[in-house]
Amino acid sequence: MLLDRNGQGFTSEKKHGVNTYWQCSESRKQSRLNQEKCPARATTEGIYVKSWRCEHNHPFEDFEFNSTIGISE
């Protein structure tokens, strides 16, 4: 889980070498509901954020973190 400066959550989309590509956590929910996917993305290299791309297209929503399995719901 990656959080931006506003607390919006991102989930890992894919990994390539030391780079991890992230998408907004709401994007998957929107896709399942046939809504326009949130375009917000991020790229990290190891523990460092390389880039933030696009703005969120939805209001901020709190997420719940399930510590027993380590995923947000």
N, C-alpha and C positions, 0 to 999 in steps of 0.2 A: 504494500500500500504506500502510495506517495501522496502527500498533501501539498497543495499550493499555498500561497501566502494568505488566502482567504479561508482555508480549511476545506476546500473542495477536494474530494478524493479522486485518485487515479489508480487504475489497475494495470498490471503488466500485460501488454499486448503481444510482444515478442522480444526475443533476445538474439543478439548477433555479436559474438565476441564479448567484449566488456561493455557494450552498449545495450541498454534496455529501452524499449519504446513503450510508452504509456498512453492510455486513452482515458478520458473521463469515465468514471464509474457509472454515471448516468447513461452513457452512450449505449451500453448493452441493454439496459431497461427500455430505453426509447426504441431501440431496434426491435425488441420483442413486441412492443406495442404499435409497431408500424408508424412511429413518429420520426421526424427528422433527427438523426443522430447528432449529439453534441460534437462540435469540431475540435474542442480543446484537446491538445496533445502535449506530451513532454518527452524529452530524451535525456537519459542519464548515462554517464560514463563512470562505472564503478559506483561510488557514493556521491558523485558530483553531478548536479543538474547542468546539462549542456545547453538546453533550450526549452522554452515554453512557447507553444504555438496556439494561436486563435483564442478567442474568448468563449466562455460558456454560453449556451443559448437557452439556459433555464435558470430558475432561481436556486439559491443555495438550499440544499437539503442535508440535514444531519444524517450520518450513517451509523449503523451499529456494527461494532467489531466483535466477532465471535472468537474469543481467545482460546477456546478449546480446539478449534481447527484452523485458526489463523486467517479467516477470510471475512470480508465485510458482507453484510446482507442488506 
